[in-house]
Amino acid sequence: MQAQNYSVTDTVTEYPNKGTFYHDLFEGRKTSSGEVFDQNKFTAAHWKIKLGTYVMVTNKNTGLQVIVKVNDRCPKRGVFDMSHRAAAAIGIRGMQPVTIRILPEGYEERWAAQESLFDSVRSRLNPNAPPALTNKEQGGAAQRTADDKATGSGTDCYNLLLGIAATHGEVYTQTRRLPANYRDRVNVESIEGCDSLRITLNVRSTKKEAQQLSRTLRNTFPKVQLIPAE
């Protein structure tokens, strides 16, 4: 491992670290910079990097990247402690290997732009989730739906509304309670007019199948309910 003499002028070196995330107990507390910690912001803690510095974090297991602002101190060397939102954006679960690279000046706008990028409707928590349908595929799906309605041969599809969360940290915590084979089907939607997030399990099942699954998940998600698939 390279000697980690971090400098805000070194924007080339990629330093190996162990990426992890804050416990929810820190929500609302003041950070070392004086800012209030928010699990829903793209921020991080490090033992040495200058506060206010923007850093590119790469998950070595997934290749996904996120820009964070260092606004707090972490006492453990070699550990990069991120907000839940930043960690979830690159698929960090538990502690995983990451590289960090200090960014030059001028990245504040790109950092802020992530708010809309990662908070887009139906944004995926799982980096291995299948890609969204192309316009052509969407058109084909829409045509099949219209044909089904016209002929009466279609089967109604349902998804499951698992619950509502206040922060991406809560979303991540709740998602980890799902069976592993369902975690790549989770969608997160912003609720218009408030800061809450709707957590949906995209199963597109018949009503009977969706009801059976909801009964299986009810001990973990007591407020689960069926909703028509779009």
N, C-alpha and C positions, 0 to 999 in steps of 0.2 A: 504494500500500500504506500502511496506517495506521502511524503511529509506534508501535512495539511497546514501550510502557512497561507491561510486565505487572505487574499488582497482584492479590494474592489476594483483594482485596475487590471487584474488578470481575468479576462473574459474568454479564455481559451481552455484552460485546464478543466477536466472533468474529474471531480473528486468522488471516490466511492464512499457511500454512507449506508446506514440502515434506516430505511424509511418506515415511519410509523405515524400514529395519530394521537391527538389529545383525548383524554378522558372527558366525559360530559361534565364532570365536576368543575372544570375550569371555565365553563360557559359563564360569561358576564363578569369575569374577574379582570383586573387590570394586568396588562402585559408589561414587560420590562420597558417598552417604549412609551408606556402611558396610555396606549389604546386599549379599549375594552375587547377582550377576546370573544370572537363570534365563530362558532363552528361552521357558519354559512359563508364565511369569507375565505379567500385564497391567501392564507397566511401560514407562517411556520416559525418554529423556534430552532435556534442553533446556538451552540456554546460560544462561538467566536465571531461569525460573520457580522459585519457592521449592521446595526439596526437600520431599517429603511431600504436595505439592498434588495433588488429583485433577482430571483434565482430561477433557473430552468431546472426542473426535477424530472428525471427520466426513470421510469420503472424498468429495471433490467429484465424482468420476466415478461413484460408485455410490450415494451417499446413505447408505451404511451407517455406523453409529456404534459406538464402543467407549469405555469409561471406562478410563483408565490412571492409574497413580500415577507422578509424576515422582520418580525416585530416583537420577538420575545426570545428569552434565553432558555436553553435546555442544558442541564448540568452534565449530561452524558456526552462525552466526546464520540464522534463517529456516528451519532444518531441525529436524524433530521425529523423533527416532530411537527407534523402538519395538522391543519384543521381537518375535520371529517370530510368536508366538501372537496378539499384539494386531494386528499388521499383517495376518496372514492372516484374522483375524475380519472385517475390513472390505475385504478384497480388494486390499490394497496389494501391488503387484509392481514391483520396482525402486524408482523414485521417482515419486510422484504428488502432485497438489495436495490438500491437506487444510485444514480450518479447525480451530482449537483454541479451546475456551472453558473458562476456569477455573470449577470447580464450587464452590458454597458448602459449608459444613460439613454433615456428615450423609450423605455419599455413600459412605462406606467400606463399608457393608453391601451397597449396590448393586454396588459394584466387586467385592466378594468373591462376590456371587451369580453373576457371569459365569462363575465356575469351572464351575458345573453347566450353565449355559445353552450355552456354547460347547463344552463337553466331552461333550455328550449323544451317545448312540450314534447313528451315521450322520449326524453333523453335517457340513455341506457346507463345503468350502473355497472353492468358486467361488460368488460372490454371485449369478450369473446361472443357477444350477442350477434345474431345474424343481422346483416345490413338492411336498411329500410328498402322498401320496394321502389323500383325506378318508376318514372312517370308512365312508361309503357306498361309495366307490370300492374301499376295501380289502375290504369285504364282498362286492362284486361279483367282485373278483379271486379271493377265496377260494372263492366258489361256482363260478367257472369252473374253478379248479384241481381242486376236488372232482369236478366233472362230467367233466373230462378223465380223472382217475384211474379213475372208475367205468366209462367207456366205452373206456379204453385208447387214446384219441386224442391225449392230451397229449404234448408233446415236452419232455424234460428240459432245463432251462436251467442254465447255468453262468456264474459270475462268475470273476474272477481275483484271487487274493491276491497282491499285489505284494511285500509284505514287512512287516517290523515296524520301528517307529521308537521311539526313547526319548522324543523331544520333538516338539512341534508344529513346531519349527524344522526338524527332520529331515524331517517330513512335507512341509512346504512345499518344501524343497529337492528331495526326490524327485519330487514332483508336477510340478515345473517341467521335469523330464526327459521327461515324457510328450508325445506329439504333441498339438498344441493342441486337436484335435477330441475328445480323450478326457478332457481335464482337468475338464470339468463332470460327469464320471461317477464321480469319486473319492469314496469314503466313508471316514470315519475312525471307528474303533470302539475304545473303551477295552477293554482286556483285564482281565477281573475278576481281582482278587487281585494285580495288579502295576501298575506305572506305565507299561507299554508301550502302544503304539498300533498297531492293525492297519490296514493300508492296503489297501483293496479297490477294484477297478475294476468298477463295476456295468455289465456289458454284456448280461447275460441272453441269452446265445447258446447255440446247440446245442453239443454236445460237440466236434464237428468244427471249427466256427467258432472256439470258444474255444481249442482247441489250436493252430490256425493263428495266432491273435493272440498267444498265449503265446510261440510261436516267434519272432514278429516282435519282441517286447519283451524276449526273454531276454538280449540283449546288454546292455541297460540295467538290467534287473531279473533277475539270474541265479537268484533264488530264487522266481520267479513260479510259481504252481501253480493248477490248476483247483479250484474249490469249488462245490458245488451252490448255486444261487440259492434264496433263501427263498421 
